[in-house]
Structure formats: structure tokens, C-alpha cells
Amino acid sequence: MSRVQRWLLPVLGLIVVIVVGVTIALGIVYANAAAQERARDSALSAAQTYVVDMFSWNSKTVDAHINTTMGRLTGGAQKDYQKHIVESKVAEGVKQEGVSTVVTVQDSGVMENTRDTAKVLLFINQSSTRNNAEDVKVDKSRLIFGMEKQGDDWKINEIDILTDDSLQKNVQSGGETPPSNAVPIPSAPSSPAPQSTPAG
């Protein structure tokens, strides 16, 4: 083996090690970015589903929806929902007054997220009737769900019901102006809507 060959072998070996290291590093970065993007999509989908069950009620479904929602909450959000919905006996009011509510998600987006946490902004309309009346009341609301992943499922650990002031503080709109007629969910405990006290 010539002197040049003896010199080239370590250099080539070093180059191989560097290339392998860079490839592994890029692979890890790509995998993390892909996982975060998947988490973003799954958190948004979960939040859209959860908010509909959380605030859509009628006398036949209210108990099931409240029970389902309790299983999707954790931490402060679960405690506040327990206090303002379960202990305030909203379900009994819904049944007694023949309340029926339907929630539609008008718009939504992920404000920030990691692989196992997310903040999701939701613009919703909640339409409600009482005792099969023809008049339909529509309430527009804006909420932020703080979410964390537990196993394969997302849980809501914080619920902020936004006013114009709190929206300004929490959201950088990037030039987009939210609807000026959006208001918090009404707070009457006997109504089908939850208390307006933010969870956290």
C-alpha cells in the first residue's frame, strides 16, 4: 500500500462518519417535524369534535355528552366543567326546559403546538331552542383549548372563553380581524351554555 493510500483511508473513513452523522441528524429533524405536524392536525381534529359534544345538548343526549366531555378533560378544565356544568345541574335544566342546542364550528386553527401539547382557537356558533319553539337563538363564541396528549388521546387541560380584550392579548392575528360580533358563551347556569368563567 502506497503512502498516499495510507493517508487517504483515514480521510475517507472520516468523511463516511461525517456523512452518516449528518444523515442521521437530518433524519431526526425530519421525523420530529413530521411528528409535530401530525400532532397539529390531530389536536385540531380532536378540538373540533370535542367542542361540539361539549356544548351541543338536548334532553336525550345531554347526560351522555356531559359524561363524554368529562372523560376528555383533565386538570383545571375538568374541575371547572365539574363545577359549572355538573354541579350546577345544567343537564336537569336542559331536560326541564326542553332545551336543544347545536354547535357548529365556523373556523378554527392551531395557535401553537409541540408533539404532545397544543393551543387551538375555535370560532363557534351555538343555536338553541326551548320546548320546540320556532324561535332560534344563536350565540357566537370564541374559545381557546389548551390540550395535552395522554397516550394516543388528546385531553383538554384549559378552556379560555375569549372577550375582545383577552383575544387581543392571546392571539397575534397576522392582519386577520376576527368577527366583531363574536361574544363569549352566555353564563346563566340554567341555560344550555356553560359559565363564562375561563378554565385554567
Secondary structure per residue as TSV (DSSP state, phi and psi in degrees):
chain	resnum	aa	ss	phi	psi
A	1	M	-	360.0	130.1
A	2	S	-	-73.9	167.1
A	3	R	H	-63.0	-37.4
A	4	V	H	-64.9	-42.1
A	5	Q	H	-64.5	-41.4
A	6	R	H	-62.7	-31.4
A	7	W	H	-77.4	-36.2
A	8	L	H	-72.5	-33.8
A	9	L	H	-59.0	-48.8
A	10	P	H	-62.8	-37.0
A	11	V	H	-64.0	-45.3
A	12	L	H	-63.3	-39.5
A	13	G	H	-62.2	-42.0
A	14	L	H	-63.4	-41.4
A	15	I	H	-62.3	-42.0
A	16	V	H	-61.4	-44.5
A	17	V	H	-61.4	-43.1
A	18	I	H	-63.5	-45.5
A	19	V	H	-61.7	-44.2
A	20	V	H	-62.6	-43.7
A	21	G	H	-61.9	-44.6
A	22	V	H	-63.4	-41.9
A	23	T	H	-61.8	-43.7
A	24	I	H	-64.0	-43.9
A	25	A	H	-62.1	-45.1
A	26	L	H	-63.7	-37.3
A	27	G	H	-63.4	-40.8
A	28	I	H	-65.6	-44.3
A	29	V	H	-60.2	-45.1
A	30	Y	H	-64.3	-42.4
A	31	A	H	-63.4	-41.6
A	32	N	H	-65.1	-42.2
A	33	A	H	-64.2	-41.5
A	34	A	H	-66.0	-40.5
A	35	A	H	-64.9	-39.3
A	36	Q	H	-67.3	-37.9
A	37	E	H	-66.6	-40.6
A	38	R	H	-63.5	-39.9
A	39	A	H	-63.7	-39.1
A	40	R	H	-59.0	-47.9
A	41	D	H	-66.7	-42.1
A	42	S	H	-72.0	-34.6
A	43	A	H	-65.0	-42.6
A	44	L	H	-63.5	-45.6
A	45	S	H	-61.6	-42.9
A	46	A	H	-63.2	-44.6
A	47	A	H	-61.8	-40.4
A	48	Q	H	-63.5	-38.7
A	49	T	H	-71.7	-44.8
A	50	Y	H	-62.9	-41.7
A	51	V	H	-67.2	-30.6
A	52	V	H	-67.6	-47.7
A	53	D	H	-66.4	-33.6
A	54	M	H	-64.2	-36.9
A	55	F	H	-123.6	9.6
A	56	S	-	-104.2	118.5
A	57	W	-	-140.4	152.4
A	58	N	-	-148.5	176.1
A	59	S	T	-60.8	-26.2
A	60	K	T	-87.7	-27.0
A	61	T	T	-108.6	-11.0
A	62	V	H	-60.2	-42.8
A	63	D	H	-63.1	-45.1
A	64	A	H	-64.7	-40.3
A	65	H	H	-67.9	-39.5
A	66	I	H	-66.4	-43.7
A	67	N	H	-62.6	-42.6
A	68	T	H	-62.1	-44.2
A	69	T	H	-62.9	-41.7
A	70	M	H	-58.2	-35.0
A	71	G	H	-72.5	-14.2
A	72	R	T	-100.1	-0.2
A	73	L	B	-107.1	157.6
A	74	T	-	-150.2	163.2
A	75	G	H	59.1	-138.8
A	76	G	H	-62.6	-34.3
A	77	A	H	-63.6	-40.4
A	78	Q	H	-67.2	-41.4
A	79	K	H	-63.7	-42.7
A	80	D	H	-68.8	-40.0
A	81	Y	H	-65.3	-40.1
A	82	Q	I	-58.5	-44.6
A	83	K	I	-70.2	-49.5
A	84	H	I	-86.3	-21.6
A	85	I	I	-110.3	-54.2
A	86	V	I	-72.8	-55.6
A	87	E	T	-69.1	-26.7
A	88	S	T	-79.9	-1.9
A	89	K	T	56.6	46.2
A	90	V	H	-60.7	-37.5
A	91	A	H	-59.9	-40.8
A	92	E	H	-64.2	-39.9
A	93	G	H	-64.0	-39.6
A	94	V	H	-61.2	-43.7
A	95	K	H	-69.5	-45.0
A	96	Q	H	-66.2	-38.1
A	97	E	H	-96.1	2.2
A	98	G	T	62.5	38.7
A	99	V	E	-78.5	140.1
A	100	S	E	-135.4	124.7
A	101	T	E	-125.5	148.6
A	102	V	E	-133.3	131.0
A	103	V	E	-108.1	132.8
A	104	T	E	-121.6	137.6
A	105	V	E	-88.3	113.0
A	106	Q	E	-79.7	-36.2
A	107	D	E	-162.1	158.3
A	108	S	E	-163.6	158.7
A	109	G	E	-169.1	156.9
A	110	V	E	-89.9	120.6
A	111	M	E	-76.5	-41.0
A	112	E	E	-161.4	154.0
A	113	N	E	-163.2	157.6
A	114	T	-	-120.6	-165.1
A	115	R	S	-68.9	-24.4
A	116	D	S	-134.1	13.7
A	117	T	E	-140.2	157.1
A	118	A	E	-161.4	153.6
A	119	K	E	-121.6	122.7
A	120	V	E	-119.0	127.2
A	121	L	E	-96.0	131.1
A	122	L	E	-128.1	131.2
A	123	F	E	-105.7	118.3
A	124	I	E	-127.3	154.3
A	125	N	E	-113.2	131.8
A	126	Q	E	-118.0	110.8
A	127	S	E	-97.5	139.7
A	128	S	E	-141.3	147.5
A	129	T	E	-134.0	162.7
A	130	R	E	-128.4	132.5
A	131	N	T	50.8	44.3
A	132	N	T	58.7	26.0
A	133	A	-	-66.8	153.1
A	134	E	S	-74.8	-28.2
A	135	D	-	-70.5	130.9
A	136	V	-	-116.1	126.0
A	137	K	E	-96.8	132.9
A	138	V	E	-119.2	122.5
A	139	D	E	-111.4	131.9
A	140	K	E	-100.6	134.5
A	141	S	E	-139.9	157.7
A	142	R	E	-128.4	130.9
A	143	L	E	-134.0	152.7
A	144	I	E	-118.7	123.9
A	145	F	E	-97.1	122.0
A	146	G	E	-86.4	129.3
A	147	M	E	-130.3	149.0
A	148	E	E	-136.9	147.2
A	149	K	E	-92.2	128.4
A	150	Q	E	-122.0	107.4
A	151	G	T	67.2	-125.9
A	152	D	T	-95.3	-1.2
A	153	D	E	-113.7	148.0
A	154	W	E	-90.0	139.0
A	155	K	E	-120.7	147.7
A	156	I	E	-92.8	121.6
A	157	N	E	-108.5	-5.8
A	158	E	E	-155.5	137.5
A	159	I	E	-128.7	117.5
A	160	D	E	-109.4	121.6
A	161	I	E	-96.3	118.6
A	162	L	-	-92.3	139.4
A	163	T	-	-99.4	175.5
A	164	D	H	-60.0	-39.6
A	165	D	H	-66.2	-45.4
A	166	S	H	-71.1	-29.8
A	167	L	H	-64.9	-42.3
A	168	Q	H	-60.5	-37.6
A	169	K	H	-75.1	-33.6
A	170	N	H	-93.3	-24.7
A	171	V	-	-122.6	128.8
A	172	Q	-	-92.1	111.1
A	173	S	-	-75.5	-17.9
A	174	G	T	63.6	29.7
A	175	G	T	94.4	-11.1
A	176	E	-	-91.2	132.6
A	177	T	-	-101.5	123.6
A	178	P	-	-68.3	159.5
A	179	P	-	-56.0	130.9
A	180	S	T	-72.6	-17.9
A	181	N	T	-95.7	7.7
A	182	A	-	-74.8	133.8
A	183	V	-	-133.5	161.2
A	184	P	-	-65.1	157.4
A	185	I	-	-60.0	135.1
A	186	P	-	-57.3	154.9
A	187	S	-	-108.3	-0.4
A	188	A	-	-61.9	122.3
A	189	P	T	-65.6	-23.7
A	190	S	T	-89.7	-4.1
A	191	S	S	-87.5	171.0
A	192	P	S	-74.6	-5.9
A	193	A	S	-97.4	152.8
A	194	P	-	-78.6	169.6
A	195	Q	-	-61.0	148.6
A	196	S	-	-89.0	5.4
A	197	T	S	-70.8	120.6
A	198	P	-	-62.1	141.8
A	199	A	-	-81.6	157.9
A	200	G	-	167.6	360.0
